[in-house]
């Protein structure tokens, strides 16, 4: 389905993904004490090379991640002592960027999520607290809006794709992405089926 393909291409910036690393309880999968906030993408951060411990491992056709992959920083969110950074990762030898999320705490980083295989069934709220997932989704959506040339252009392109999309089957979207669309007053297809985040106390 065309709209499914559109959202699949978009969701590498807004969430979605194959878990690269199972997170221990110490990662902080509880609600942060202070509301998370979006940080600007400044040059001194965006041009930093990822340290070795934050490079992906066991990716198909990637022998040396430092040489075979490039990373574009597209979202930063601060929550308490942690900073979450979402990258657009690309293989240098082929197209097809994928999302890559890390968590930085006191100059130490941990890989949280990657989507090199294009899995549509894993969402940001499964690896980070929902307030963080929402801000990451919003930051990535704002990135997409800027790349399109502004909110009006992005809305027009989205509405055109919605008109071309059959409504014969549900389109699954995690609640953090739906929330991000609502913040920017962007239209959602009528066949959206919201994938809720686990309630507090539920296993992620």
C-alpha positions as CSV (number, residue, x, y, z in Angstrom):
1,X,0.0,0.0,0.0
2,X,1.3,3.4,-1.0
3,X,0.6,5.1,2.3
4,X,2.1,2.3,4.2
5,X,5.3,2.7,2.2
6,X,5.2,6.5,2.8
7,X,4.9,6.0,6.6
8,X,7.6,3.3,6.5
9,X,10.0,5.8,4.9
10,X,8.9,8.5,7.3
11,X,9.1,6.4,10.4
12,X,12.8,5.9,10.3
13,X,12.8,9.5,11.5
14,X,9.9,9.1,13.8
15,X,10.1,6.0,15.3
16,X,10.2,2.8,14.5
17,X,12.5,-0.1,14.5
18,X,14.3,-3.3,15.5
19,X,15.7,-3.4,19.0
20,X,19.5,-3.7,18.8
21,X,20.1,-4.2,22.5
22,X,17.9,-5.4,25.4
23,X,17.9,-2.7,28.0
24,X,18.6,-3.4,31.6
25,X,16.4,-1.8,34.3
26,X,19.2,0.6,35.0
27,X,18.7,2.3,31.6
28,X,15.9,4.2,33.1
29,X,12.7,2.9,31.6
30,X,10.6,4.9,34.1
31,X,9.1,8.3,33.7
32,X,11.8,11.0,34.0
33,X,11.6,13.3,37.0
34,X,11.6,16.4,34.8
35,X,9.7,16.9,31.6
36,X,11.9,16.0,28.6
37,X,12.6,18.8,26.2
38,X,13.8,19.0,22.6
39,X,17.4,20.3,22.2
40,X,18.7,22.2,19.1
41,X,20.9,20.3,16.7
42,X,24.1,22.4,17.0
43,X,27.1,21.9,14.8
44,X,29.5,20.9,17.6
45,X,27.2,18.0,18.5
46,X,26.0,17.0,15.0
47,X,29.6,16.7,13.7
48,X,30.9,14.6,16.6
49,X,32.0,11.1,15.6
50,X,30.2,8.3,17.5
51,X,32.5,6.5,19.9
52,X,33.3,2.9,19.3
53,X,30.9,1.6,22.0
54,X,28.0,3.4,20.3
55,X,28.6,2.0,16.8
56,X,26.2,-0.8,15.7
57,X,27.3,-4.3,15.5
58,X,26.3,-7.4,13.5
59,X,24.7,-5.4,10.7
60,X,24.4,-7.2,7.3
61,X,27.1,-6.1,4.8
62,X,28.8,-3.9,7.4
63,X,32.3,-5.0,8.3
64,X,33.6,-1.7,9.7
65,X,30.8,0.5,11.1
66,X,33.2,3.5,11.4
67,X,34.0,3.3,7.7
68,X,30.9,1.7,6.2
69,X,28.2,3.8,7.9
70,X,27.4,7.6,8.0
71,X,25.3,9.2,10.7
72,X,23.1,12.3,10.5
73,X,21.8,13.7,13.7
74,X,18.1,14.5,13.4
75,X,16.7,14.7,16.9
76,X,18.0,15.4,20.5
77,X,15.9,15.2,23.6
78,X,17.1,15.9,27.2
79,X,15.5,14.1,30.1
80,X,17.1,14.5,33.5
81,X,20.7,13.4,33.2
82,X,20.2,11.6,29.9
83,X,20.3,12.9,26.4
84,X,18.7,10.9,23.6
85,X,20.0,11.3,20.1
86,X,18.3,9.9,17.0
87,X,20.5,9.5,13.9
88,X,19.7,8.8,10.3
89,X,22.2,6.0,9.6
90,X,23.2,5.1,6.0
91,X,25.4,2.5,4.5
92,X,27.9,4.2,2.3
93,X,27.6,1.5,-0.4
94,X,23.8,1.5,-0.8
95,X,20.7,3.6,-0.3
96,X,18.2,3.0,2.5
97,X,18.8,5.0,5.6
98,X,17.5,3.7,8.9
99,X,17.0,5.1,12.5
100,X,19.6,4.8,15.1
101,X,18.9,5.8,18.7
102,X,21.5,6.2,21.5
103,X,21.4,7.5,25.0
104,X,24.2,9.6,26.4
105,X,24.9,10.0,30.1
106,X,28.0,11.8,31.4
107,X,29.9,11.2,28.1
108,X,29.0,7.5,28.1
109,X,26.6,6.2,25.5
110,X,24.4,3.2,25.0
111,X,22.7,1.9,21.9
112,X,19.0,1.7,22.3
113,X,17.5,1.0,18.9
114,X,18.3,0.5,15.3
115,X,16.1,-0.3,12.3
116,X,18.4,-1.6,9.7
117,X,15.9,-4.3,8.7
118,X,12.8,-2.0,8.5
119,X,10.8,-3.7,11.1
120,X,7.4,-1.9,11.5
121,X,6.4,-3.6,14.8
122,X,8.8,-2.0,17.3
123,X,8.3,1.5,18.5
124,X,10.1,4.2,20.4
125,X,7.8,3.8,23.5
126,X,9.1,0.2,23.8
127,X,12.7,1.4,24.5
128,X,12.3,4.8,26.2
129,X,9.6,6.3,28.5
130,X,6.6,7.6,26.7
131,X,7.3,11.3,27.5
132,X,10.7,10.9,25.8
133,X,9.2,9.0,22.9
134,X,6.8,11.8,22.3
135,X,9.5,14.5,22.2
136,X,11.6,12.3,19.9
137,X,8.7,11.7,17.6
138,X,7.9,15.5,17.6
139,X,11.6,16.4,16.9
140,X,11.8,14.0,14.0
141,X,8.5,15.2,12.6
142,X,9.8,18.8,12.8
143,X,12.9,17.6,11.0
144,X,10.8,16.1,8.2
145,X,8.8,19.4,8.0
146,X,11.9,21.4,7.6
147,X,13.3,19.1,4.9
148,X,10.0,19.5,3.0
149,X,10.4,23.2,3.1
150,X,7.9,24.2,5.8
151,X,4.7,23.1,7.4
152,X,2.4,24.1,4.6
153,X,4.4,22.2,2.0
154,X,4.6,19.2,4.2
155,X,0.8,19.3,4.9
156,X,0.0,19.5,1.2
157,X,2.3,16.6,0.4
158,X,0.7,14.6,3.2
159,X,-2.8,15.4,2.2
160,X,-2.1,14.4,-1.4
161,X,-0.8,11.0,-0.3
162,X,-3.8,10.5,2.0
163,X,-6.1,11.1,-1.0
164,X,-4.2,8.4,-3.0
165,X,-4.3,5.9,-0.2
166,X,-6.9,3.1,-0.1
167,X,-8.6,2.8,3.3
168,X,-9.1,-1.0,3.2
169,X,-6.9,-1.9,6.1
170,X,-5.8,-0.3,9.4
171,X,-2.6,1.7,9.5
172,X,-0.8,1.1,12.8
173,X,0.9,4.1,14.4
174,X,2.3,4.3,17.9
175,X,0.7,6.8,20.2
176,X,3.8,9.0,20.3
177,X,3.7,9.6,16.5
178,X,0.0,10.3,16.6
179,X,0.6,12.8,19.4
180,X,3.4,14.5,17.4
181,X,1.0,14.9,14.4
182,X,-1.6,16.4,16.6
183,X,0.9,18.9,18.0
184,X,1.6,20.2,14.5
185,X,-2.1,19.9,13.5
186,X,-1.3,17.6,10.7
187,X,-4.0,15.3,9.2
188,X,-4.1,11.6,10.0
189,X,-5.6,9.0,7.8
190,X,-9.1,7.8,8.9
191,X,-7.9,4.2,9.1
192,X,-5.2,4.9,11.8
193,X,-5.1,2.3,14.5
194,X,-3.2,3.7,17.5
195,X,-0.7,1.4,19.1
196,X,-0.7,2.4,22.8
197,X,2.4,2.5,25.0
198,X,2.4,0.1,28.0
199,X,0.8,1.6,31.1
200,X,3.1,2.1,34.1
201,X,4.0,-1.2,35.6
202,X,3.5,-3.2,32.4
203,X,6.4,-5.0,30.9
204,X,7.9,-3.3,27.9
